[in-house]
Amino acid sequence: MIRIISGNLKGKKIIAPNNFDVRPTTDFAKEALFSIINNQYILSQISVLNLFSGIGSIDYEFASRGCKDITSVEINVKHVKFIVETLKKLDIQEQVNIIRQDVFSFIQKPSFKLYDLVFADPPFNFTLEKYEELINLIINNNFLADSGQLILEHNPRIKFSGNSNLVDNRKYGNISFSFFKKI
């Protein structure tokens, strides 16, 4: 079960089927993350790209807080169906554009749209090389607006200290968020 922690949908509970292989961002980590984001952006005025959407918990949180331009990329057909149904139940389907596609296929070619914020929560079994590939494709294929940033949720054992685009890293329990910008 996930819970929307703030905004006009605050307190709404979303229960995904037990057979879904997902690791939703914890409430503790979401609260910390959105505190950082709220201090940097006016959410009603930004465009967001959510990669590896899972069951959409980050999408619902952005939409609840007034973001009207969310693109969500997820490959798993069951997860996409669940997100679509949940968006309808919450009456926020106009705010989120769902794309059923492999994330690496999606970011492989240059973007036709610039995003203020790209959030990515890939599987925790990614290697450092796979994370670096993801970061480089997002930055080099023009997914980020000039002042935009990529927020990567990952296992705290993974360190990006050698990446020149890294601007910050925060650890919350068993997850970390790393923040990247164009240089």
N, C-alpha and C positions, 0 to 999 in steps of 0.2 A: 504494500500500500504506500502511496505517496500522498503528500498533502501540499496544497498550494499555500505558501507561507505569507503572502502579502498581496495587496492590491484588491480590486473589486471582487475577486474570486477567493479571497483569503478564507482558509479553513476547509475548502472543498477537498474531499478525499477521493482518490482515484485508485481503484483496485485492478491491477493487471492479473491476468490468468497465471496460475502457479507454474505452468509449463514454459513461461517466457524466460529466456536466458538473458536477463538484464541486471544491471547494477546501478539503480537510480542514485543520483547525487543525494546525499543525506540532507536533512533539514538544516543541521548545524553548518554544513559546508555551503548550502544554498544561501542561508542568511548572511554568512560572511561574504560570499561572492557578490551577492546583490547589493550589499552595503558598499562594496568597492565600486561596482558598476554605477549605482545611483549617485555616487559622488563625482562621477566623470561624465555622465550623459543625462540628457533629458530623454527618457525612454520612448515617449510618444513621438520623438523626432528622429529616431535612428532606424537603420535597417540592420537586421540580424540574420546571420547564416548559422544554423545549428547543424553540425556534422555528427554522424553516428547518433541519431536522435533517440534510439532505443524506444521507450514508450512515450516520449514527448514531454517529460516533466519540466525540462528547461523551457520548451515552447510555451507551456501553460503558464509558467511563472512570468515570462516576458509579456505574454498577452494580458495576463491579469494586472500587470503594472502599466498597461497602456500602450505597449509597443504594437504598432499596426502593420509592420512590414517584416515578417518573419518567414524565412525560407528554411525548411527542414528536410534534411537528406538522410534517408534510411533505406537499407537494402532489403531487410526482412519483411516479406509480404504480410505476415501476421501482425508485426509491429505497426506497419503502415496502416493497415485496416483498423487496428485499435486506436491509433492516433486520430484518424479521420472520424471514427465514431465518437471519441471523447471530445473532439473539437465541436462536433454538432451538439452533444449533450450540454457542453458549457456555453454554447452559442458564441463561439469565437472563431468559427471556420473562415470568416472573411479576413482574419488577421494573419493566418498561417498558410503558406503555400507548401504542400507536401510533394517531395520528389522521391520516387522509389528508384534508387540507383546506388550502385557502389560508389562510395565516397571518392576513392582514388580515380575512378572513371570521370566523376563529376568535376574534380579539380585539375584533371590532366590538361585540359585546354584552357586558354585564357578566358576569364570571366567577362560577360557582357554587362555585368552590374558590379558596382563597388559597394562593399558593406562597411558600415561603421564598426561592427563587432562580429567577429567569427568565433563561435564557441565550438570546440571539438572535444568529445569524450570517447576516444577510441577504446577498443578492448585493452584491458590492463596487461595482456601478454605481449603487447607490442615491444619490439626491440628499440633501442635508442636510434638505430639506423632508420627504422620505419617511421618513428616520430619525426626525425630530421627530414625525411622525405616529405611527410605531410606538411610540416612547417614551410619548407622551401617551395613546394607547389602552391600553397596558399599565397605566400608573399610574392613569388616570381610570376604567377599567373594573374596578378592584378585583382585579387578578391578583396583586398583591403583598400578602403579610402585612404587618402594621404594621412589623415589623423586617426585612422582606424587601428584596431588591435585584434590580435588573435589571443584567445584565452584557451589554454589546453589543460584539460583535467587528466591527471596521470598518477601512476604509482609514485610515491615519494622517493623510492630508490633510484628513479630515473632523474638524472641531473643534466641540465642544459647549459652549464656554465661556459662552455666553449662556443655557444651560439651568439653571434654578434647582434642578433635581433632581440634577444632576451632583455626585458626591462625590469621584471619583478618575478618573484616566486613566493607563494604563500602555502603553508602546510596546515591542514585542518584534519586532525585525526589520521585516518589511513589514506587520505588523498592529498594531492597537491594541485595547485593551479599555477601555471606558468604563463606569463604575459609577454607577448611579442609585438613589436611594431616594425614598420619599414624603417630602414636607415638610409 
